[in-house]
Amino acid sequence: EAGVVQSPRYKIIEKKQPVAFWCNPISGHNTLYWYRQNLGQGPELLIRYENEEAVDDSQLPKDRFSAERLKGVDSTLKIQPAELGDSAVYLCASSFDRGISGNTIYFGEGSWLTVV
Amino acid sequence: GNSVTQMEGPVTLSEEAFLTINCTYTATGYPSLFWYVQYPGEGLQLLLKATKADDKGSNKGFEATYRKETTSFHLEKGSVQVSDSAVYFCALEYSGGGADGLTFGKGTHLIIQP
């Protein structure tokens, strides 16, 4: 079974430019997450989707970040315009929510963003 | 709010040594607890988990016991190998019913020398 697939793996852009990341979750997983991991830190949740609905976007910087999950499957995360401080690894993850806690969350390999 | 504190790294050990990586948490209610591992150049992988007090999670020789009285979930392994070198993250999921997402610690870089 294929895991969570993300692209691109690496991206270098100049500040003020836009960038987009794409995620394909594990088939059948209704919950999708975007995390940001700064160097030397643990991942931090940006947004969580239940099917196509964003149920927790409280940590998403909405002035420059946007996300969508059309049809409740693939998702994109966009930054426009990018700032130097956005350099990080952007992780997509998915799980099957059975209505109880303790579900295993599966992570993709991440998209490494460098803003210069 | 919820938070996870784990020991600072890097932790450097010789092969076959005993490993302990400390993890404590602050949370309302009774969270589920996890250890994730990130090998060089790879994504995060679930290592083990425990969903209620006194549960013991285990995998690949690693163990961790959910201790509610000390709000801890320390990771242990009796004899480490060079291949265990990685970054280990302790995490919790608040038990609000459903998939609330994980709160991670900062990670502990483990280096095993032959």
Interface residues (C-beta under 8 A of the other chain):
Chain A: G3 V4 T31 Y33 G40 Q41 G42 P43 E44 L45 R48 E50 D56 L91 A93 S95 D97 G99 I100 S101 G102 N103 T104 I105 Y106 F107 G108 E109 G110
Chain B: V4 P31 S32 Y36 E42 G43 L44 Q45 L46 K49 T51 F89 A91 E93 Y94 S95 G96 G97 G98 A99 D100 G101 L102 T103 F104 G105 K106 G107
